[in-house]
Each structure stands twice: as C-alpha cells, then as structure tokens.
Amino acid sequence: MLDLLIQASEGGYAKGHENREAILRAALHVLVNEGYAAMTMRRVAKECGLKFGNLTYYYRSHEDMVHALLEAVVAGFEAQFDEIVHDQTSDPTERLKRYCRFVLQDIQTRETTHLFPELWALSNHSAFILDQMNALYRRARAPIIAILQDMRPDLPQQTHENLALLISGSMEGMTMFLGHGKSFNDQIEPIIELHLTSFLAAITNA
C-alpha cells in the first residue's frame, strides 16, 4: 500500500511538519488523479488550502516539491520492506516470497498503477525525473539485495545486484498488465506463483 513517510525537520515546529505533510499528500493526490502536468505549485497549493506564498516557504521550487514527494514515497515503502527483510523468524527464501508478493499486490492499487508508469514515461524527457527514479529504484532494490546475500552468500556482489534488477524489473513491468483496471488483473495469484518459481530458479542457477 502506497503511504507517505515524511521525516520531521530537525528543530522544526509541529505545525510546519503538518503543512509539509498536507502539501505532499495534496501533490500525490493531484499526480495520481490528474497527472504530472497538472501538479503545478499553484494547483497543489489550492488542493491543500494554502496560499501559494505559504507553499513556497516549504518548497521553494517545483523540483524541491517533487524530490520531497518521491523521498516520502520511497521512505514509506522502505518502512514496509524493512519489516520483511529484518524478520529473523523467516528464512531468506520466505522473506523473498513475502517481498515479491507485497510488490505484485501493491501494483494493483490505483495509486501505484497511476504514479510509477507516469514518472517513468516522464523520465524519457526529463533528466531530473530520470535521476529521481533511478535513485528511488536503487533504494527499492536494496532489500532484495539484502535477502539475496542471505540466500546466496557465495555469489559476488554484482550478481546479487543483477538478480535484484531482474526481480524488480520483472515485477514492475507487470504494472501495465496486472495494475488497477488492467487486462490481467484477475490473474494475479497464478502470476505471482509463476514469478516466484522463476525467481527462485534464477537464484539457484546463478
């Protein structure tokens, strides 16, 4: 489930944190429901009920706001991934299965289906968005790498990274087919099982 995790500013006031959270939640709402082009500073200010000047106090530019939004998005995912990665009651194979199941089920949500393909499309034309997305997905792959290191400590780091890229890319690429309102949405369970079988075979044979 896509949720924002917004870090409090050091020495900041509670009201300031509330306003930053309101701004970023409004920005996410506009982005998911109206698209990136609609997510202007003025549109976001209107959405969260702030004056434009007050919004620029917290985020001086559109890029600052987008960076903060994506940081909050990935931090929210990381908090959920950490619960899986650091669960020492499960062996690494079970942790990988839980991680993959989480991601594949999450791409069925309207927010994730609308958000990430939109940003990847923009990254073809915007170096700023490309940098942001590359950084976001490096962090998203880190939990997979940590699990792979437990599963196959004999493999070199580059192989762990390549396997993590394969796993992440295979799952994210299914958004256009398994995502919210997409053609194969009702086939999620058998497709999850196919992914898990394929991933475990690739790890075993690496």
N, CA, C and O of each residue as an XYZ file, in Angstrom:
824
protein
N       0.844     -1.195      0.000
C       0.000      0.000      0.000
C       0.874      1.238      0.000
O       1.779      1.363      0.826
N       0.610      2.161     -0.926
C       1.414      3.363     -1.049
C       1.064      4.323      0.085
O      -0.069      4.793      0.187
N       2.055      4.610      0.938
C       1.847      5.564      2.013
C       3.080      6.440      2.094
O       4.182      6.007      1.758
N       2.895      7.669      2.539
C       3.999      8.600      2.636
C       4.600      8.555      4.031
O       3.878      8.494      5.026
N       5.921      8.586      4.098
C       6.622      8.712      5.376
C       7.441      9.994      5.291
O       8.456     10.049      4.596
N       6.994     11.015      5.998
C       7.587     12.347      5.897
C       8.374     12.630      7.166
O       7.804     12.739      8.252
N       9.675     12.747      7.021
C      10.533     12.978      8.180
C      10.348     14.394      8.699
O      10.247     15.346      7.926
N      10.305     14.521     10.032
C      10.205     15.847     10.643
C      11.530     16.579     10.473
O      12.596     15.977     10.600
N      11.465     17.870     10.188
C      12.677     18.670     10.057
C      13.320     18.856     11.423
O      12.630     19.036     12.426
N      14.637     18.812     11.452
C      15.348     18.982     12.710
C      15.069     20.371     13.275
O      15.303     21.383     12.614
N      14.572     20.403     14.494
C      14.288     21.681     15.133
C      13.033     22.349     14.624
O      12.759     23.494     14.982
N      12.244     21.647     13.774
C      11.057     22.253     13.189
C       9.865     22.208     14.133
O       9.870     21.472     15.120
N       8.860     22.991     13.827
C       7.649     23.035     14.618
C       6.655     21.996     14.110
O       6.690     21.602     12.944
N       5.766     21.558     15.004
C       4.762     20.559     14.621
C       3.883     21.073     13.494
O       3.529     20.316     12.591
N       3.527     22.354     13.537
C       2.676     22.922     12.502
C       3.365     22.875     11.140
O       2.737     22.594     10.119
N       4.673     23.158     11.147
C       5.418     23.085      9.892
C       5.415     21.691      9.314
O       5.291     21.514      8.102
N       5.551     20.693     10.183
C       5.518     19.308      9.718
C       4.142     18.978      9.151
O       4.034     18.312      8.122
N       3.095     19.441      9.821
C       1.735     19.209      9.337
C       1.530     19.835      7.959
O       0.904     19.235      7.086
N       2.060     21.041      7.771
C       1.901     21.711      6.475
C       2.668     20.983      5.382
O       2.161     20.834      4.270
N       3.886     20.526      5.678
C       4.647     19.773      4.679
C       3.913     18.487      4.305
O       3.855     18.108      3.135
N       3.361     17.831      5.308
C       2.620     16.597      5.024
C       1.394     16.899      4.172
O       1.101     16.163      3.229
N       0.675     17.971      4.491
C      -0.512     18.341      3.714
C      -0.140     18.657      2.272
O      -0.857     18.280      1.346
N       0.978     19.347      2.079
C       1.431     19.699      0.728
C       1.760     18.438     -0.071
O       1.338     18.297     -1.219
N       2.508     17.534      0.535
C       2.930     16.343     -0.196
C       1.758     15.401     -0.467
O       1.709     14.763     -1.519
N       0.833     15.309      0.456
C      -0.350     14.473      0.210
C      -1.213     15.094     -0.899
O      -1.792     14.381     -1.718
N      -1.287     16.412     -0.911
C      -2.028     17.082     -1.988
C      -1.329     16.878     -3.322
O      -1.986     16.635     -4.334
N       0.009     16.975     -3.337
C       0.770     16.762     -4.571
C       0.569     15.347     -5.092
O       0.400     15.144     -6.294
N       0.588     14.366     -4.190
C       0.369     12.979     -4.592
C      -1.037     12.797     -5.150
O      -1.227     12.114     -6.156
N      -2.009     13.403     -4.502
C      -3.400     13.300     -4.969
C      -3.540     13.857     -6.386
O      -4.173     13.239     -7.243
N      -2.952     15.015     -6.621
C      -3.039     15.628     -7.947
C      -2.304     14.769     -8.979
O      -2.810     14.546    -10.079
N      -1.126     14.296     -8.627
C      -0.331     13.487     -9.553
C      -1.067     12.208     -9.941
O      -1.110     11.852    -11.119
N      -1.641     11.518     -8.969
C      -2.329     10.250     -9.233
C      -3.607     10.472    -10.029
O      -3.919      9.699    -10.935
N      -4.349     11.526     -9.696
C      -5.678     11.714    -10.277
C      -5.703     12.595    -11.528
O      -6.612     12.474    -12.350
N      -4.705     13.485    -11.680
C      -4.735     14.418    -12.800
C      -3.485     14.373    -13.672
O      -3.469     14.933    -14.768
N      -2.432     13.702    -13.185
C      -1.215     13.590    -13.971
C      -0.164     14.611    -13.577
O      -0.446     15.602    -12.903
N       1.062     14.339    -14.019
C       2.197     15.178    -13.627
C       2.056     16.610    -14.134
O       2.410     17.554    -13.428
N       1.551     16.777    -15.336
C       1.439     18.123    -15.903
C       0.543     19.014    -15.054
O       0.741     20.228    -15.002
N      -0.443     18.415    -14.389
C      -1.360     19.200    -13.553
C      -0.756     19.543    -12.195
O      -1.267     20.414    -11.491
N       0.320     18.870    -11.825
C       0.872     19.035    -10.479
C       1.782     20.264    -10.389
O       2.971     20.155    -10.090
N       1.210     21.405    -10.648
C       1.955     22.658    -10.513
C       1.936     23.096     -9.049
O       1.146     22.601     -8.245
N       2.813     24.024     -8.728
C       2.857     24.550     -7.361
C       1.519     25.199     -7.005
O       1.007     25.008     -5.902
N       0.960     25.959     -7.930
C      -0.307     26.641     -7.648
C      -1.458     25.643     -7.488
O      -2.323     25.823     -6.631
N      -1.465     24.598     -8.307
C      -2.528     23.594     -8.201
C      -2.431     22.872     -6.862
O      -3.450     22.610     -6.224
N      -1.230     22.553     -6.437
C      -1.046     21.860     -5.165
C      -1.431     22.765     -4.000
O      -2.056     22.313     -3.041
N      -1.059     24.042     -4.079
C      -1.437     24.994     -3.028
C      -2.956     25.050     -2.890
O      -3.482     25.045     -1.777
N      -3.655     25.102     -4.016
C      -5.118     25.131     -3.992
C      -5.677     23.850     -3.395
O      -6.620     23.882     -2.604
N      -5.088     22.722     -3.779
C      -5.569     21.417     -3.310
C      -5.476     21.285     -1.795
O      -6.359     20.702     -1.167
N      -4.405     21.827     -1.201
C      -4.225     21.664      0.247
C      -4.672     22.895      1.037
O      -4.517     22.940      2.258
N      -5.225     23.890      0.346
C      -5.790     25.036      1.037
C      -4.787     26.031      1.572
O      -5.068     26.743      2.536
N      -3.609     26.088      0.952
C      -2.588     27.052      1.350
C      -2.458     28.137      0.291
O      -2.753     27.912     -0.883
N      -2.018     29.305      0.714
C      -1.670     30.332     -0.249
C      -0.376     29.920     -0.944
O       0.464     29.235     -0.360
N      -0.225     30.347     -2.200
C       0.959     29.978     -2.977
C       2.237     30.391     -2.254
O       3.208     29.636     -2.217
N       2.233     31.586     -1.683
C       3.414     32.058     -0.967
C       3.754     31.193      0.232
O       4.927     30.983      0.541
N       2.729     30.690      0.911
C       2.986     29.805      2.051
C       3.586     28.483      1.593
O       4.455     27.924      2.262
N       3.118     27.981      0.449
C       3.678     26.730     -0.060
C       5.158     26.897     -0.405
O       5.971     26.018     -0.118
N       5.503     28.033     -1.024
C       6.904     28.242     -1.412
C       7.816     28.450     -0.213
O       9.037     28.362     -0.342
N       7.245     28.721      0.941
C       8.053     28.773      2.170
C       8.620     27.394      2.479
O       9.746     27.273      2.962
N       7.837     26.354      2.198
C       8.260     24.986      2.500
C       9.028     24.352      1.334
O      10.001     23.629      1.546
N       8.586     24.627      0.113
C       9.251     24.082     -1.078
C       9.450     25.225     -2.067
O       8.491     25.716     -2.663
N      10.678     25.635     -2.232
C      10.974     26.852     -2.991
C      10.769     26.669     -4.485
O      10.570     27.646     -5.208
N      10.816     25.431     -4.954
C      10.648     25.186     -6.388
C       9.849     23.912     -6.601
O       9.657     23.112     -5.685
N       9.394     23.747     -7.828
C       8.667     22.522     -8.185
C       9.555     21.300     -8.006
O       9.091     20.257     -7.545
N      10.819     21.419     -8.363
C      11.739     20.292     -8.213
C      11.925     19.930     -6.746
O      12.001     18.749     -6.407
N      11.998     20.925     -5.874
C      12.103     20.645     -4.433
C      10.891     19.835     -3.965
O      11.026     18.878     -3.203
N       9.716     20.232     -4.428
C       8.494     19.545     -4.016
C       8.459     18.109     -4.550
O       8.096     17.183     -3.825
N       8.837     17.930     -5.813
C       8.842     16.589     -6.399
C       9.854     15.698     -5.680
O       9.564     14.541     -5.375
N      11.025     16.235     -5.414
C      12.047     15.463     -4.695
C      11.529     15.034     -3.324
O      11.698     13.880     -2.930
N      10.901     15.957     -2.599
C      10.368     15.636     -1.273
C       9.255     14.602     -1.366
O       9.158     13.718     -0.515
N       8.417     14.704     -2.389
C       7.333     13.743     -2.565
C       7.877     12.343     -2.817
O       7.437     11.382     -2.184
N       8.826     12.222     -3.732
C       9.376     10.895     -4.036
C      10.155     10.342     -2.856
O      10.151      9.133     -2.622
N      10.821     11.210     -2.111
C      11.517     10.778     -0.896
C      10.515     10.197      0.100
O      10.777      9.165      0.717
N       9.376     10.858      0.254
C       8.350     10.379      1.184
C       7.740      9.068      0.709
O       7.439      8.189      1.516
N       7.557      8.938     -0.613
C       7.007      7.698     -1.175
C       7.948      6.527     -0.915
O       7.524      5.483     -0.421
N       9.222      6.701     -1.248
C      10.156      5.582     -1.102
C      10.405      5.271      0.376
O      10.604      4.110      0.735
N      10.395      6.293      1.234
C      10.560      6.043      2.667
C       9.392      5.231      3.213
O       9.577      4.381      4.083
N       8.183      5.494      2.701
C       7.025      4.716      3.113
C       7.151      3.257      2.717
O       6.822      2.365      3.498
N       7.629      3.013      1.497
C       7.858      1.634      1.071
C       8.979      0.984      1.884
O       8.870     -0.175      2.283
N      10.048      1.728      2.124
C      11.187      1.167      2.866
C      10.771      0.700      4.253
O      11.239     -0.334      4.730
N       9.892      1.459      4.899
C       9.436      1.066      6.236
C       8.734     -0.288      6.192
O       8.888     -1.103      7.101
N       7.961     -0.524      5.128
C       7.264     -1.805      4.989
C       8.233     -2.910      4.567
O       8.109     -4.046      5.026
N       9.195     -2.590      3.701
C      10.183     -3.580      3.295
C      11.061     -4.010      4.473
O      11.420     -5.182      4.594
N      11.399     -3.055      5.334
C      12.272     -3.367      6.475
C      11.663     -4.435      7.373
O      12.379     -5.277      7.915
N      10.340     -4.400      7.530
C       9.683     -5.410      8.357
C       9.907     -6.801      7.784
O      10.055     -7.768      8.532
N       9.932     -6.902      6.467
C      10.134     -8.194      5.814
C      11.600     -8.617      5.894
O      11.915     -9.739      6.291
N      12.488     -7.702      5.510
C      13.917     -8.031      5.423
C      14.491     -8.426      6.776
O      15.319     -9.333      6.857
N      14.060     -7.755      7.835
C      14.652     -7.976      9.158
C      13.860     -8.959     10.014
O      14.108     -9.079     11.213
N      12.922     -9.652      9.411
C      12.156    -10.658     10.146
C      12.986    -11.935     10.250
O      13.009    -12.749      9.326
N      13.662    -12.100     11.375
C      14.547    -13.250     11.542
C      13.791    -14.522     11.909
O      14.403    -15.572     12.105
N      12.474    -14.437     12.003
C      11.695    -15.657     12.237
C      11.441    -16.416     10.940
O      10.978    -17.556     10.967
N      11.746    -15.784      9.800
C      11.553    -16.427      8.497
C      12.896    -16.635      7.815
O      13.808    -15.824      7.977
N      13.027    -17.717      7.053
C      14.268    -17.910      6.308
C      14.258    -16.966      5.100
O      13.204    -16.446      4.734
N      15.432    -16.738      4.471
C      15.510    -15.748      3.398
C      14.613    -16.052      2.193
O      14.130    -15.131      1.535
N      14.389    -17.338      1.904
C      13.506    -17.676      0.788
C      12.083    -17.196      1.066
O      11.421    -16.646      0.186
N      11.618    -17.409      2.300
C      10.277    -16.948      2.659
C      10.206    -15.426      2.670
O       9.178    -14.853      2.307
N      11.281    -14.768      3.078
C      11.298    -13.301      3.071
C      11.232    -12.772      1.636
O      10.546    -11.787      1.362
N      11.949    -13.430      0.730
C      11.891    -13.007     -0.674
C      10.476    -13.187     -1.229
O       9.973    -12.321     -1.945
N       9.848    -14.290     -0.903
C       8.480    -14.527     -1.370
C       7.534    -13.451     -0.834
O       6.678    -12.950     -1.562
N       7.696    -13.103      0.436
C       6.835    -12.070      1.029
C       7.060    -10.722      0.344
O       6.110     -9.994      0.055
N       8.327    -10.402      0.089
C       8.652     -9.138     -0.580
C       7.997     -9.090     -1.968
O       7.350     -8.106     -2.327
N       8.176    -10.154     -2.728
C       7.646    -10.187     -4.092
C       6.125    -10.155     -4.096
O       5.517     -9.479     -4.926
N       5.518    -10.873     -3.183
C       4.060    -10.869     -3.103
C       3.560     -9.466     -2.755
O       2.564     -9.001     -3.311
N       4.251     -8.798     -1.838
C       3.872     -7.431     -1.469
C       3.905     -6.519     -2.693
O       2.951     -5.786     -2.954
N       5.009     -6.568     -3.441
C       5.164     -5.676     -4.590
C       4.123     -5.973     -5.660
O       3.505     -5.053     -6.197
N       3.922     -7.248     -5.973
C       2.986     -7.604     -7.038
C       1.540     -7.284     -6.662
O       0.735     -6.941     -7.528
N       1.212     -7.392     -5.394
C      -0.126     -6.994     -4.963
C      -0.260     -5.481     -4.931
O      -1.328     -4.942     -5.224
N       0.822     -4.794     -4.576
C       0.773     -3.334     -4.499
C       0.568     -2.702     -5.874
O      -0.089     -1.666     -5.981
N       1.122     -3.310     -6.931
C       0.957     -2.694     -8.253
C      -0.497     -2.722     -8.715
O      -0.845     -2.086     -9.710
N      -1.348     -3.457     -7.994
C      -2.768     -3.476     -8.338
C      -3.524     -2.279     -7.759
O      -4.681     -2.049     -8.111
N      -2.882     -1.520     -6.877
C      -3.565     -0.366     -6.312
C      -3.598      0.766     -7.331
O      -2.694      0.902     -8.157
N      -4.630      1.560     -7.263
C      -4.802      2.662     -8.204
C      -3.631      3.643     -8.113
O      -3.137      4.124     -9.133
N      -3.189      3.936     -6.880
C      -2.108      4.912     -6.698
C      -0.824      4.460     -7.390
O      -0.205      5.227     -8.128
N      -0.431      3.219     -7.148
C       0.813      2.723     -7.732
C       0.695      2.582     -9.245
O       1.629      2.914     -9.975
N      -0.456      2.089     -9.722
C      -0.671      1.943    -11.165
C      -0.563      3.284    -11.879
O      -0.013      3.354    -12.978
N      -1.076      4.340    -11.274
C      -1.059      5.651    -11.922
C       0.265      6.380    -11.733
O       0.712      7.100    -12.626
N       0.895      6.197    -10.575
C       2.074      7.007    -10.228
C       3.323      6.612    -11.006
O       3.903      7.442    -11.706
N       3.742      5.360    -10.892
C       5.068      4.998    -11.377
C       5.193      4.951    -12.899
O       6.198      5.431    -13.422
N       4.231      4.400    -13.637
C       4.349      4.480    -15.100
C       4.391      5.921    -15.610
O       5.093      6.221    -16.576
N       3.641      6.806    -14.962
C       3.656      8.215    -15.360
C       5.050      8.810    -15.193
O       5.537      9.535    -16.061
N       5.682      8.495    -14.068
C       7.010      9.056    -13.801
C       8.066      8.456    -14.725
O       8.963      9.163    -15.185
N       7.963      7.152    -14.998
C       8.937      6.546    -15.913
C       8.794      7.114    -17.321
O       9.795      7.317    -18.008
N       7.572      7.369    -17.754
C       7.374      7.991    -19.068
C       8.011      9.379    -19.098
O       8.644      9.755    -20.084
N       7.842     10.130    -18.027
C       8.446     11.467    -17.948
C       9.963     11.405    -17.946
O      10.624     12.320    -18.437
N      10.521     10.325    -17.394
C      11.984     10.222    -17.298
C      12.647     10.136    -18.669
O      13.852     10.361    -18.786
N      11.874      9.811    -19.713
C      12.420      9.795    -21.070
C      12.732     11.200    -21.575
O      13.504     11.370    -22.519
N      12.136     12.194    -20.953
C      12.280     13.567    -21.429
C      12.838     14.523    -20.372
O      13.161     15.671    -20.679
N      12.951     14.054    -19.138
C      13.406     14.919    -18.051
C      14.561     14.259    -17.316
O      14.386     13.213    -16.691
N      15.736     14.863    -17.386
C      16.907     14.325    -16.676
C      16.674     14.342    -15.172
O      17.135     13.449    -14.460
N      15.960     15.355    -14.686
C      15.668     15.452    -13.260
C      14.820     14.263    -12.806
O      15.143     13.622    -11.806
N      13.732     13.963    -13.538
C      12.877     12.836    -13.166
C      13.635     11.518    -13.310
O      13.469     10.616    -12.489
N      14.464     11.401    -14.343
C      15.260     10.183    -14.520
C      16.174      9.957    -13.318
O      16.259      8.840    -12.808
N      16.856     11.001    -12.865
C      17.731     10.882    -11.690
C      16.936     10.474    -10.455
O      17.373      9.630     -9.672
N      15.756     11.088    -10.291
C      14.913     10.773     -9.135
C      14.455      9.315     -9.163
O      14.473      8.637     -8.136
N      14.051      8.841    -10.320
C      13.555      7.475    -10.428
C      14.666      6.450    -10.264
O      14.461      5.405     -9.646
N      15.842      6.742    -10.814
C      16.967      5.831    -10.634
C      17.338      5.713     -9.148
O      17.620      4.621     -8.655
N      17.334      6.846     -8.447
C      17.646      6.833     -7.013
C      16.574      6.074     -6.238
O      16.884      5.309     -5.325
N      15.325      6.287     -6.601
C      14.217      5.620     -5.921
C      14.318      4.106     -6.082
O      14.151      3.365     -5.113
N      14.587      3.651     -7.292
C      14.620      2.208     -7.522
C      15.894      1.559     -6.993
O      15.888      0.368     -6.680
N      16.982      2.310     -6.886
C      18.166      1.751     -6.212
C      17.811      1.405     -4.771
O      18.198      0.358     -4.254
N      17.073      2.299     -4.141
C      16.664      2.050     -2.757
C      15.642      0.921     -2.674
O      15.647      0.156     -1.709
N      14.776      0.806     -3.663
C      13.783     -0.273     -3.672
C      14.441     -1.636     -3.870
O      13.939     -2.646     -3.376
N      15.572     -1.669     -4.596
C      16.265     -2.940     -4.821
C      17.131     -3.348     -3.634
O      17.489     -4.519     -3.509
N      17.467     -2.418     -2.776
C      18.366     -2.723     -1.655
C      17.833     -3.855     -0.769
O      18.616     -4.719     -0.377
N      16.532     -3.888     -0.437
C      16.047     -5.011      0.371
C      16.176     -6.354     -0.341
O      16.435     -7.372      0.301
N      15.997     -6.365     -1.657
C      16.157     -7.620     -2.399
C      17.606     -8.083     -2.303
O      17.877     -9.263     -2.080
N      18.529     -7.149     -2.474
C      19.949     -7.494     -2.390
C      20.286     -8.067     -1.020
O      21.034     -9.039     -0.914
N      19.731     -7.457      0.036
C      20.000     -7.947      1.391
C      19.507     -9.382      1.564
O      20.183    -10.201      2.187
N      18.347     -9.684      1.022
C      17.821    -11.053      1.112
C      18.668    -12.007      0.278
O      18.961    -13.118      0.719
N      19.060    -11.590     -0.912
C      19.892    -12.442     -1.777
C      21.240    -12.748     -1.130
O      21.772    -13.846     -1.289
N      21.783    -11.794     -0.413
C      23.057    -12.035      0.273
C      22.920    -13.120      1.321
O      23.860    -13.876      1.567
N      21.743    -13.200      1.945
C      21.491    -14.287      2.899
C      21.248    -15.611      2.184
O      21.670    -16.665      2.657
N      20.568    -15.553      1.046
C      20.245    -16.773      0.311
C      21.461    -17.383     -0.364
O      21.675    -18.594     -0.312
N      22.267    -16.514     -1.008
C      23.424    -16.989     -1.779
C      24.660    -16.161     -1.416
O      25.117    -15.351     -2.223
N      25.202    -16.357     -0.214
C      26.389    -15.597      0.179
C      27.623    -15.924     -0.664
O      28.621    -15.204     -0.623
N      27.545    -17.018     -1.430
C      28.671    -17.424     -2.276
C      28.782    -16.593     -3.547
O      29.819    -16.617     -4.210
N      27.729    -15.860     -3.897
C      27.736    -15.109     -5.147
C      28.412    -13.753     -4.979
O      28.346    -13.164     -3.900
N      29.066    -13.247     -6.032
C      29.655    -11.905     -5.959
C      28.575    -10.829     -5.881
O      27.431    -11.054     -6.275
N      28.949     -9.671     -5.373
C      28.002     -8.579     -5.196
C      27.324     -8.180     -6.505
O      26.129     -7.886     -6.522
N      28.086     -8.170     -7.601
C      27.492     -7.772     -8.875
C      26.380     -8.724     -9.300
O      25.392     -8.297     -9.896
N      26.535    -10.010     -8.998
C      25.478    -10.967     -9.319
C      24.241    -10.716     -8.469
O      23.114    -10.810     -8.957
N      24.456    -10.391     -7.177
C      23.318    -10.014     -6.322
C      22.582     -8.819     -6.931
O      21.352     -8.795     -6.979
N      23.341     -7.843     -7.389
C      22.724     -6.641     -7.960
C      21.992     -6.951     -9.261
O      20.915     -6.411     -9.514
N      22.573     -7.817    -10.083
C      21.925     -8.191    -11.342
C      20.630     -8.969    -11.097
O      19.624     -8.748    -11.772
N      20.670     -9.873    -10.134
C      19.470    -10.630     -9.796
C      18.385     -9.710     -9.237
O      17.206     -9.862     -9.559
N      18.789     -8.763     -8.403
C      17.816     -7.816     -7.835
C      17.170     -6.988     -8.943
O      15.972     -6.708     -8.899
N      17.973     -6.595     -9.941
C      17.433     -5.833    -11.073
C      16.443     -6.683    -11.869
O      15.387     -6.198    -12.275
N      16.787     -7.945    -12.087
C      15.892     -8.861    -12.787
C      14.565     -8.994    -12.045
O      13.499     -8.907    -12.653
N      14.631     -9.203    -10.747
C      13.428     -9.398     -9.940
C      12.585     -8.129     -9.923
O      11.378     -8.177    -10.159
N      13.218     -7.001     -9.644
C      12.494     -5.732     -9.570
C      11.870     -5.369    -10.913
O      10.695     -5.011    -10.983
N      12.665     -5.463    -11.979
C      12.171     -5.097    -13.298
C      11.044     -5.998    -13.770
O      10.090     -5.533    -14.394
N      11.155     -7.300    -13.469
C      10.111     -8.246    -13.886
C       8.783     -7.921    -13.220
O       7.727     -8.001    -13.847
N       8.845     -7.557    -11.953
C       7.606     -7.246    -11.228
C       7.033     -5.902    -11.646
O       5.840     -5.799    -11.932
N       7.866     -4.876    -11.686
C       7.379     -3.539    -12.025
C       6.822     -3.500    -13.454
O       5.871     -2.773    -13.741
N       7.428     -4.292    -14.341
C       6.969     -4.317    -15.724
C       5.574     -4.889    -15.890
O       4.941     -4.708    -16.930
N       5.089     -5.590    -14.851
C       3.749     -6.178    -14.923
C       2.655     -5.159    -14.609
O       1.469     -5.469    -14.727
N       3.044     -3.945    -14.208
C       2.044     -2.931    -13.844
C       1.057     -2.691    -14.983
O      -0.140     -2.526    -14.748
N       1.557     -2.671    -16.209
C       0.689     -2.371    -17.353
C      -0.285     -3.512    -17.669
O      -1.215     -3.337    -18.456
N      -0.066     -4.677    -17.053
C      -0.932     -5.828    -17.318
C      -1.731     -6.251    -16.085
O      -2.872     -6.699    -16.196
N      -1.107     -6.101    -14.893
C      -1.758     -6.533    -13.656
C      -2.273     -5.364    -12.823
O      -2.971     -5.570    -11.830
N      -1.931     -4.140    -13.219
C      -2.284     -2.975    -12.422
C      -3.783     -2.724    -12.345
O      -4.593     -3.436    -12.941
N      -4.116     -1.696    -11.598
C      -5.517     -1.331    -11.374
C      -6.247     -1.126    -12.702
O      -5.860     -0.285    -13.513
N      -7.315     -1.912    -12.909
C      -8.123     -1.773    -14.109
C      -7.514     -2.361    -15.372
O      -8.049     -2.158    -16.462
N      -6.392     -3.094    -15.247
C      -5.728     -3.645    -16.425
C      -6.270     -5.034    -16.794
O      -7.028     -5.646    -16.041
N      -5.859     -5.504    -17.970
C      -6.486     -6.679    -18.586
C      -6.358     -7.971    -17.790
O      -7.296     -8.768    -17.757
N      -5.204     -8.196    -17.142
C      -4.962     -9.469    -16.481
C      -5.029     -9.353    -14.964
O      -4.494    -10.190    -14.237
N      -5.694     -8.307    -14.504
C      -5.810     -8.037    -13.076
C      -6.326     -9.239    -12.293
O      -5.906     -9.467    -11.159
N      -7.234    -10.010    -12.890
C      -7.845    -11.132    -12.176
C      -6.950    -12.367    -12.136
O      -7.315    -13.377    -11.533
N      -5.783    -12.296    -12.771
C      -4.863    -13.439    -12.807
C      -3.684    -13.260    -11.849
O      -2.655    -13.920    -11.994
N      -3.837    -12.371    -10.878
C      -2.717    -12.010    -10.018
C      -2.125    -13.215     -9.275
O      -0.902    -13.346     -9.206
N      -2.955    -14.086     -8.724
C      -2.416    -15.173     -7.904
C      -1.581    -16.164     -8.715
O      -0.453    -16.451     -8.314
N      -2.079    -16.710     -9.848
C      -1.213    -17.620    -10.610
C       0.032    -16.931    -11.157
O       1.079    -17.564    -11.291
N      -0.070    -15.639    -11.474
C       1.105    -14.934    -11.993
C       2.123    -14.695    -10.881
O       3.328    -14.747    -11.130
N       1.664    -14.438     -9.673
C       2.591    -14.343     -8.541
C       3.363    -15.647     -8.388
O       4.580    -15.634     -8.209
N       2.661    -16.768     -8.458
C       3.329    -18.061     -8.304
C       4.347    -18.299     -9.417
O       5.425    -18.834     -9.160
N       4.022    -17.910    -10.646
C       4.971    -18.040    -11.751
C       6.215    -17.192    -11.513
O       7.335    -17.638    -11.760
N       6.014    -15.975    -11.035
C       7.157    -15.116    -10.734
C       8.050    -15.744     -9.671
O       9.270    -15.794     -9.828
N       7.442    -16.219     -8.595
C       8.240    -16.784     -7.507
C       9.031    -17.998     -7.983
O      10.209    -18.140     -7.654
N       8.396    -18.861     -8.746
C       9.089    -20.030     -9.281
C      10.259    -19.626    -10.174
O      11.344    -20.199    -10.080
N      10.036    -18.646    -11.034
C      11.080    -18.183    -11.941
C      12.237    -17.532    -11.184
O      13.402    -17.776    -11.497
N      11.915    -16.704    -10.188
C      12.955    -16.021     -9.435
C      13.810    -17.014     -8.664
O      15.036    -16.904     -8.656
N      13.178    -17.974     -8.022
C      13.938    -18.948     -7.231
C      14.821    -19.802     -8.136
O      15.933    -20.163     -7.749
N      14.344    -20.128     -9.327
C      15.173    -20.888    -10.277
C      16.379    -20.061    -10.702
O      17.492    -20.581    -10.785
N      16.162    -18.774    -10.972
C      17.276    -17.909    -11.392
C      18.312    -17.778    -10.286
O      19.512    -17.775    -10.558
N      17.860    -17.670     -9.044
C      18.788    -17.543     -7.914
C      19.565    -18.839     -7.721
O      20.774    -18.821     -7.490
N      18.862    -19.958     -7.819
C      19.524    -21.257     -7.630
C      20.576    -21.514     -8.693
O      21.629    -22.083     -8.403
N      20.297    -21.097     -9.933
C      21.182    -21.399    -11.056
C      22.212    -20.314    -11.341
O      23.020    -20.455    -12.259
N      22.195    -19.256    -10.581
C      23.133    -18.138    -10.830
C      24.576    -18.569    -10.579
O      25.496    -17.767    -10.735
